[in-house]
Amino acid sequence: MTSVPAVLVLEDGTSWRGRAYGAVGSTVGEAVFSTGMTGYQETLTDPSYHRQVVVMTAPHIGNTGVNDEDNESSKIWVAGYVVRDPARRSSNWRAKRELPDELSAQGVVGISHVDTRAITRHLRERGAMRVGIFSGGSLPSEENLLQQVRQAPEMSGASLADQVSTAERYVVPAAGEKRFTVAAIDLGIKAMTPHRMSQRGIETHVLPSTATLDDVLAANPDGVFFSNGPGDPSTMQEQIGLLKEVLDRRIPFFGICFGNQILGHALDLGTYKLGYGHRGINQPVMDRTTGRVEVTAHNHGFAVDAPRDGTFATPFGQAQVSHVCLNDDVVEGLNLVDGPAFSVQYHPEAAAGPHDAGYLFDRFADLMGEHSADAQKN
């Protein structure tokens, strides 16, 4: 384990000293914390964490190493990584590499042996903020490092989906008999999402974030999906416009996380930045359509501003809030009452995370089936 000195500096001037973990160097981003006790590999490779420095609240990280099966994308996307007590070595039959070696190989700067509980409480009290991690034998003064942190761009107003999206269309075939075709807009999609669709007989055409309506219709889809992704949803004007065209044509729609926020904008709702966001795999959410409480996986710093009770008018008919977070009453899902569209703020693909919300993929399949049956009648 390295003993190279490192320092973490928050934009409010608070700092913690520890040891380098992963690559030695410097990085800046938005400081956020994740409450998952497992699934760090899925977290690291989730494109939604682009430009974020993730503080792990679980103290022991790295004990299962890194394998070749659990990545949610082709690379590690976090801007930096903060852990308290890293494992000296991995101990898992699936492990192929050690976590710090993987971080170093991909140039991800991290810090260990810091009080992550104190950092988390600091962020909970003061909100997510810009942060820098700096490591090496000779570091500038903390005043100089703080200046570097404060010069970093903020997450509000950041348009990042194009930076993490696929450059070319690709297809994930249905497992077994094909039932439906879905056009999925990749705003930072996780690999498990089209896999969950595949398990339900859905062939998924994954399209770049810049896809147009013609690109979507070229797939002859039974439904359209908008994925999770990083950045400020209010900057996604082209994608909001595309979704409006989809809703106007009454093509069944399902959105996850960023897709939920974009649906909110398409319905003429607003979004706002949460104080410190929801990140982890243990967030309680109520499905108000059934009264069922789910333990869910989250990664979002923005939320939809919508009336919690009753229905409300949109350009596409009446809509309602379908899910709410039981911790803070944040909107966690939307449902278009007068049209075939719904979305959730969390991650039902469960990578990593509980499987409580897997039914949402079945709900999407049912929606496409009902729409197809109605179309045949007419």
ABEGO torsion letter per residue (X at the ends): XBABBBBBBBAAGBBBBBBBBEBBEBBBEBBBBBABABGAAAAAABAAABGBBBBBABABBGAAEBBAAABABABBABABBBBABBBABBBBAABABBAAAAAAAAGBBBBBGBBAAAAAAAAAAAEBBBBBBBBEABBBBAAAAAAAAAABBBABGBBAAAAABBABBBBBBBBEBBABBBBBBBAGBBAAAAAAAAAAGBBBBBBBAABBAAAAAAAGBABBBBBBEBEBAAABAAAAAAAAAAAAAGBBBBBBEAAAAAAAAAAGBBBBBBAAEBBEAABBBBBAAAGBBBBBBBBBABBBBBBABEBBBBAAEBBBBABBBAAAGBBABBBBAABBBBBBABBAAGOBEBAAAAAAAAAAAAAAAAAAAAAAAX
